[in-house]
Amino acid sequence: MSAVFNSTGHHLELPEIVSSEGVYVFDGGGNRYMDLGSGVWCTSLGHHNRRINDAIVTQMDVLTHAGFCYSNPIVEEAATAVLSICGLGDGAVVFLCSGSEGIDYARQASRKITGRTLSLTFHDAYLGSFSSVIDRSSGWSSFDWERCGRCPGGTRLAECDHLDEIPDGVSEFLFEPGSSAGQVRFAPVQLVRRVVDRVRANGGKIIANEVTTGIGRTGSWFGFDHYGITPDLIVIGKGIGNGYPVSAVVMNRQTADELAGTDFKYMQSHQNDPLGAAVVKAVIATIEDESLIERSAANGAACLEALEHLVSHRAVVAVRGRGSMFAVDLADEATCKRVFRELLDHGFIVCPRGATLRIDPPLITSREELRSFAETLDGILAMA
């Protein structure tokens, strides 16, 4: 029996990964696997990235962890870099350890500012592992955006009665722009804008949950870029640390000033740690210097085109994608598990979720590597 407790609900398929390089991990038997899950969205720049590793080693030799009363200039430098990619140059940033924690922080901050206790989100949004966001039996208002596709009014949102269901006393709208717990589903742009306008007009805050969709995953720095909105708070995680546990809550200047005017306190031992900040700064610099968002967007478009051809197989129900984020819906969960294991046998790691294969390759994945995966999946599905 293993001494390590696994509470993920997923069977450990590869317990002996002994090394890694770029898009690949290697087991003790010398087998190579292309990690098309990016370590659950985390390794945005691939495994064993030398530039990120060097930044970690350099900062470890200076200051790894800081208390509440002292710090290192790297924290301010990283915050400035984050604000730059968010387009909020005069805002403020708090560095934490995980996306779940970032969502909790942003939600608490919003409630402190507004004095309200009701959160709004879409029905299929995944907002982290904390019980405060998993249990939505109280303090939550859920909006089922999929009704819009069935609405007789179609896209005539000016006539949409569903928008009237949004309560006036909402503290914040927590918007997850396109992940839906890995299902890769996208709410209509005009609907999102109308919800944002309504909540903001009633004094509520807009929080973008970019834990899975941020840092280039959707072919832009952030998923909300595709909706033409500007959030009040942005929560970033996973890819911003390339496997290192760091997250960031970004606030525009108005929100930061409002929060500073309250008695809000959030005590966390690893808040604004220099080592995490060093990783964040290195990740952003690497993406910018290597034009990885533009490159992965182009490669992702080619991959999506190849995956869309798979709908000709009877086992495939639908294919969706944006940037380097893809989902392939299969006929049923049993088929999905079988295809997942066959892909693993061929050296490809993807993430099965119900009847859906989730595919989230690192931004550094080449077009040839993505083509190899699509061809292998095509062959497996031809036999399904």
N, C-alpha and C positions, 0 to 999 in steps of 0.2 A: 504494500500500500504506500502510495506516495506521501511524503511529508508536506507537499504543497497542496493546499486546498483550492480546487477549481470551482468557483461559484458563477462561471459565465453561462452555464447551461449548454456549452458546446463540448463535444468530445475532443480530446487532444489527439489530433491526427498525426502530428510530427513531433514527438517528445524529445528528439535528440538532434536539434539543429546546432551545429558546432561552429559555423562560420558564415560570413555573408559578404557580399560585394555588389554594390549597385542595386539592380533590380532582383538579384538572386540571393537565396539562402541555400546552405549545403548541410546535409545530415551526416551522421557518423559513418555511413556506408559509402560516402562520396557522391551521393545523388544530388542533383541540382534542381532547384525549384524556382520558377519565376513568380515572385510575390506580387500578384495582381490585386491584392487587397491592401497594399501599402501598410501592412501591420495594423489593420483596422484604421485606415485613413491617416496614420501617423507619419510614416516615413515618406514624406512628400518628395524628398531629394534622394531617396534610396538608402539602402543600408551601408554602413561603414563609409559614410561620406567624409573624406579626408578633411575638407575645409571646415565642416562642423566639428569634427573631432579635434582638430587643432585649436579651434576657438574654445572648446571645453578645457583642454589641457592648459592653454594660456591663462584662462581666467582662474583655474584651480590653483595656479601658482601665485595668484594675487589675493583673491577673496572669494570664497565659495558661497558662504551664507552670511547674511547680515541681520542684526537685530533691528528693533524699531528706531533706534537713535543714531545709527550710522549706516553708511552705504558706500558705493563706489560709482564713479562717473559713468560706468558702462550702463547703469540702469537708466539714467537720463538719455544717453545716446540711443538705447534700444527703444525707449518711449518715443523719441523724436522720429525714429524710422517707422514705427508702427503708425503714428499719426499721419505721416506722409503718405503711406499707401492707402490709408482710410480717407484721405482728403480732408482731414480735420486738424490742420496744423496748429491751431490754438487750443486744442482740447487737452485732455488728460488721460493717462493710462495707469491701470493697476495690474501688476503681474501676479498671477496665482499659480496653482499647480495643475488644474484640470478644467476641462470644459464644463463639467457638472458644477464645479465650484464657481466658475465664472457666471453661469446662469443664475445661481443662487445669489451671488453678489449683486448682479445687475437688477434682479427682481427686488431684493431688499432695498437697494438704493432708490429704485423707482417708487416703491411704496413709501419710503421715508419722505421723498420729495412731494408726492401727490397727496399723501395722507389717506390713500385708498388701499383696499385689500382684495380687489378683484382683478384677476389676470385673464386676458383674452389670448387664445391661440387657435390655430387650425386643428381640426379633429385628428389629423394623422401626424402631427408634429412630435418628434422625439426631442426631449429637452434635457436629457441627462439621467443619471442613476439615483439622484436623491429622492427620498420619499415625497418631498414637498412638490415635486413635479410629476411623479408617477401617479400618485393618488390625486385625481382631479375631481373628487366627489364634492368638495367644497372649496370656495375661493377661486373657482375657475369658470370661465365661459368659453365653450368650445363651438367653433364655427365650421360647419361641414361645407367646404368649398366645392366638393364634388357634385353637389346639387346643381351648381351652375351649368354643368354639362347637360343636365336633364331639364333645365328650366325652359319653359315655353318661350320666355323672353329672349333666350339666347344670350347675346353679348350686350343687350340693351340694359346696362347696369343702372341707368338713371331710373328705370322702372323696377328695380330689384327690391322685392319686399323683404328678402332675407336680411338685407343690411339693417333693417329696422329692428332685428333681433339682438343687435349689439347693444348691451347696456350702456347708459350714459356714464356710469361711475367706474369705468375701467381704469385701473392704475397703469397698465401697459399692455401693448400688443406684442407678444413674443412670436416673431416670424422666423420660421426655418425655411429658407428659400431653396427648396428643391431636393432635400434628402429623404424626408419621410421615413426615418429609420432605415435608410438604405434602399428604399423602394424606388427612389429617383422619380418622384412625381412632382409636377410643377403646377402650382395654382395659376389661374389666368392673371396676366399682368394688370389689366384694368380693374379686376376685383381687388387685388392686393392694394393698388393705389387708393381705391375708394375706402377700403377698411382703414388704411393708414390715415387718410384725410379725416375720416369720421372720429377716430380715436384721438388724434391730435387736436381736432377742433373742440373736443370735450375735455381737454386738459390732460390727456394720458400721454405716456411716453411710448416710443417705438424702439424695441430691442431686436436687433438682428442676431439670430443664433447662427454664427458662421463657424461653429466648431468643426463640422464636417464639410461645409461648402466653401470655406474660406481658403486663402493662401493658394489661389490658382486652380483649385479643383474643378471649377465650372468654366474654365477658359477665360476668366477674368480674376482680378484679385479677390473679389467677393461675389457671393451668389446674389446679393441684393442689387448689384450693378445691372443685372438683367431686368430689373423692375423699375429703374429710374426713380428710386426713393433714397432719402438720406435719413438713416436712423439717428436716434438720440444716443443710443448705446449700442456697441457692437461687441459681441463675445467671440473671441478667437481661441482655438485650441488645436489639438492634434498636430496638424501639419506645421504649425508655427514652431514646434520643438523638434521636428524630424525624429521623433522617438523619445526625446527627453521630455519629462513631465513638466510642461510650462503652459500657461494660458494667459490671456490678456483680456481685460475689460476696458473698452475705449469709450470715452464720453465726449460729446461736443462741449464747447465752452459753457454754454448756457446751463447744461445739466451739471457740469462740474461745479459751477458757481452756486447753483441751487443746493447741491449736496453739501458743499462746504458751509453753507448757511444753516445747516441742521446739526443735530447732535449725533449724527450717524457714526457708528464705529463698527469695524469688521476686523477682529483680531485673528490673525493667522500667522503661524510661525515662519512660513516660507513666503510671505508677501514681499514682492519686490526684491527677490534674491538676485544677487549679481550673476551667479552662474546661469540661471534661467534666462536672464536678460542678455547675456553674451550669446547664448544659443539663438535667441530670437533675432538679434542683430545680424548674426552670421547667416541665418536662413534667408532673411530678406535680401541681404547683399548678394547672396549666391543666385537667388532667383532673378534679381535685376541684372546682374553682370552677365548671366548666361541666357537671358531672354527666355527663361523656361516657360513662362505662361504662354507666350506667343507660340513657342514651339510645341508645347503639349496640346494647345488648342487645335493646331493644324493636324497633329498626329491623331488627336482624339476624333476629329471630324472624319478622317479617313477610316478610323477603326469603327465608328458608328455606322458608316456606310456599309462596311463589310458585315457588321453584326445584323443590320437591317435585312440583309439577304437571307438570314437564317429563318425568317418567318415562313419560308417555303417548306420548312420541316413541320410535320404534323405535331411534333412535341413542343413547338414554340408557339406561345400565345401572343406575345408582344415584345418589342424591344424599345427601350428609351435611353436617352443619353444627353449629356451636355458637358462639353469640355472633356475632362478625363474622369467622368462619372457615368457608369452604364448599369443598366439592369436588363436581364433577359428573363421574362416570365415563361415558365414551362407549364406543362399540362397539369402537373400535380406535385406534391411534396416528394413522393417516392421517386419520381423521375428526376427531380432536382438533386436529390441525394445521390442517385446513381451517376448522374452526369458529373457532379462535383467530384466523386471518388475516381471516376475515369480520368478527369482532368488532372487530378493529383497524381495518378499513375503515369501520366504523360509529362509530369513536371510543371504543372501550373497550379498555383494557389489562388482560388477565388473564395467568395464568402456566400454560402447558401443561406437563404432566409425564407422559410416556408417553401413556396414553389418558385422562388425567384433567385437567380444567380446574380450576386452583386459584384461588380468589377470596378475597382478603383486603383489603377496603376500609378506608380510614382510619376511625377512630372518628367523625370529623366528618361522614361521608357521610350525606346525608339519606335519608329513606324514599322520597321522590319520585325521587331519583337511583338508588337501588337498584331501584325499580320500573321505571324506564326501562331499566335494564340487563336485568332479567329478561324484560321484554317483547321487547326486541331479540333476546335469546338464544332466546326461544320462537319468534320468526319465522324465525331462521336454522335452527333444528333442524327446523322444519316442512318445510324444503326439503332437509334432509340425507338 
